[in-house]
Amino acid sequence: MTVTEDLRFVLPGQWLSLDVRGPDEVVAKRVHDLAERTLGKRDDLAQVRRSVREALLEAAAQARIIKADYLHLAQSIMDGIPLSATLTVSRPGISLPVLVSRAEELQALLALVPGDEPTAVDHPELVVVRSVDRIESSEDSNGAAVVQRLTANYWIQVPNTGRLVVFSFSSSMPNLDDELMLLFEAIASSVHLRAG
């Protein structure tokens, strides 16, 4: 379970988490520490550590552009089953003009978000809407489109406020589109937010 002062959710399997808040040098230190913790300090892995640090710094920079708090990187869904996916948790600096009480109301407000038509998501206690963006750039041997990148955004209203928390999932595993959506849906369903 991943927890902050007002937000809890479950990430199944093994994930690396990176706090991307704070000054650049603080985030760079966290990236350095994460790469070292993950890969160790062996001299023969110095080049790999440097490449990982550069990729993590770029991912952190992109996450900070959308005002993310945390970047989570999947390692595996179960022991021995690797998973390539990211989750960025952000709190965009926008407020809804009105409090919404149903997901359909939030869905209508988010109709201009790029991607598929926003869809209301069943959640036991929160107002949640999902938008999905599939980037298709090739065809398989049968001529069907192959999804090269899947991004699913879950827009969650903080109870009793007009503020939003956004869970942005992304993966480049085109053959697992349906399975990934089930995973993303399960994680979004586990979210608990304390009222603002």
C-alpha positions in Angstrom: 0.0 0.0 0.0 1.2 3.5 -0.9 0.3 6.2 1.6 0.6 10.0 1.9 -1.0 12.2 4.5 -4.4 12.1 2.6 -4.1 9.5 -0.1 -3.8 5.7 0.0 -3.8 3.1 -2.8 -2.5 -0.4 -3.5 0.1 -1.2 -6.1 0.2 -5.0 -6.7 3.5 -6.6 -7.4 6.8 -4.7 -7.1 7.1 -1.0 -7.9 9.8 1.6 -7.4 8.6 4.9 -6.1 10.2 8.3 -6.6 9.1 11.5 -4.8 9.5 14.2 -7.5 8.6 17.1 -5.3 11.2 19.7 -4.2 14.2 21.4 -5.7 16.1 19.9 -8.6 19.1 18.9 -6.5 16.9 17.1 -4.0 15.1 15.1 -6.8 18.5 14.3 -8.4 19.7 12.9 -5.1 16.6 10.7 -4.8 17.2 9.5 -8.3 20.9 8.7 -7.5 19.9 6.8 -4.4 17.1 4.9 -6.2 19.5 3.8 -8.9 22.1 2.7 -6.4 19.6 0.9 -4.2 18.2 -0.9 -7.3 21.5 -1.8 -9.1 24.0 -1.7 -6.2 27.4 -0.1 -6.3 29.4 -2.6 -8.4 31.9 -1.0 -10.7 30.9 -3.1 -13.7 27.4 -1.6 -13.5 28.5 2.1 -13.5 27.4 2.6 -17.1 24.0 1.0 -16.4 23.5 3.1 -13.3 24.3 6.3 -15.3 21.8 5.3 -18.0 19.1 4.5 -15.4 19.8 7.8 -13.6 19.5 9.8 -16.9 16.2 8.0 -17.8 14.8 8.6 -14.3 15.8 12.2 -14.3 14.0 12.7 -17.7 10.9 10.8 -16.4 11.0 13.0 -13.2 11.3 16.2 -15.2 8.3 15.1 -17.3 6.3 14.2 -14.2 7.1 17.6 -12.6 5.7 19.4 -15.7 2.3 18.1 -14.9 2.8 18.9 -11.2 3.2 15.3 -10.1 4.0 14.4 -6.5 5.2 10.8 -7.2 6.4 8.7 -10.1 5.9 4.9 -9.6 7.7 2.4 -11.9 6.5 -1.1 -12.1 9.1 -3.9 -11.9 6.9 -6.9 -11.9 3.2 -7.8 -11.4 4.1 -11.1 -9.6 7.4 -12.8 -8.8 9.2 -13.5 -12.1 6.6 -11.8 -14.3 8.0 -8.4 -15.4 5.8 -5.5 -16.1 6.7 -2.3 -17.9 4.3 0.5 -16.7 4.5 3.8 -14.9 2.0 5.6 -12.6 2.3 9.3 -12.1 0.2 10.8 -9.3 -0.4 14.5 -9.7 -2.5 17.2 -8.2 -3.1 19.7 -11.1 -3.5 23.3 -10.1 -7.0 23.4 -11.3 -10.3 23.4 -9.4 -13.6 22.4 -10.7 -16.0 25.3 -11.0 -18.6 23.3 -9.0 -18.6 20.4 -6.7 -19.8 17.3 -8.4 -21.6 14.5 -6.7 -21.7 11.9 -9.5 -19.1 10.7 -11.9 -21.3 11.6 -14.9 -21.1 15.3 -13.9 -17.3 15.1 -13.8 -17.4 13.2 -17.1 -19.2 16.1 -18.7 -16.7 18.6 -17.3 -13.8 16.6 -18.7 -15.3 16.0 -22.2 -12.5 18.2 -23.7 -9.6 16.0 -22.4 -7.6 14.4 -25.3 -8.2 10.7 -25.8 -11.2 8.5 -25.7 -14.5 9.8 -24.5 -14.2 10.2 -20.7 -16.0 7.3 -18.9 -17.5 7.2 -15.4 -15.8 4.6 -13.2 -17.5 2.8 -10.4 -15.8 3.5 -7.1 -17.2 2.7 -3.7 -16.6 6.2 -2.2 -15.1 8.6 -4.8 -16.1 10.4 -8.0 -13.8 9.0 -10.7 -13.7 9.4 -14.5 -11.2 7.7 -16.8 -9.9 8.9 -20.2 -7.8 6.5 -22.3 -5.4 7.4 -25.1 -4.0 4.7 -27.4 -1.2 5.6 -29.8 -1.3 3.1 -32.7 1.5 3.3 -35.1 1.8 -0.1 -36.8 -0.2 -3.2 -38.0 0.2 -6.8 -37.1 0.3 -9.6 -39.8 -3.5 -9.6 -39.9 -3.7 -5.8 -40.6 -5.0 -5.0 -37.1 -3.7 -1.9 -35.4 -1.1 -2.5 -32.7 -1.2 -0.3 -29.7 2.3 1.1 -29.1 1.5 3.1 -26.0 -1.5 3.0 -23.7 -2.2 5.9 -21.3 -5.1 5.8 -18.9 -5.9 8.9 -16.8 -8.1 8.6 -13.8 -9.5 11.9 -12.6 -10.5 11.7 -9.0 -12.3 14.5 -7.1 -11.0 15.1 -3.6 -14.1 14.8 -1.4 -15.8 18.0 -0.4 -13.6 20.1 -2.7 -13.3 21.1 -6.3 -9.7 19.8 -6.4 -8.6 16.8 -8.4 -6.0 14.1 -8.1 -5.0 12.5 -11.4 -3.6 8.9 -11.6 -1.8 8.6 -15.1 -0.9 5.1 -16.1 1.3 4.4 -19.1 2.7 1.3 -20.7 4.3 0.2 -24.0 3.2 -3.4 -23.9 0.8 -3.5 -26.9 -0.2 -7.1 -26.6 -1.5 -6.6 -23.0 -3.9 -3.7 -23.6 -6.9 -5.4 -22.0 -5.0 -6.9 -19.1 -3.3 -3.6 -18.4 -6.6 -1.8 -18.3 -7.8 -4.4 -15.7 -4.7 -3.7 -13.6 -5.1 0.1 -13.9 -8.8 -0.2 -13.0 -8.0 -2.3 -9.9 -5.4 0.2 -8.7 -7.8 3.2 -9.2 -10.5 1.2 -7.4 -8.2 0.9 -4.4 -7.7 4.7 -4.0 -8.9 6.3 -0.7 -8.8 10.0 -0.3 -9.4 11.9 2.9 -11.8 14.8 2.5 -10.2 18.2 1.9 
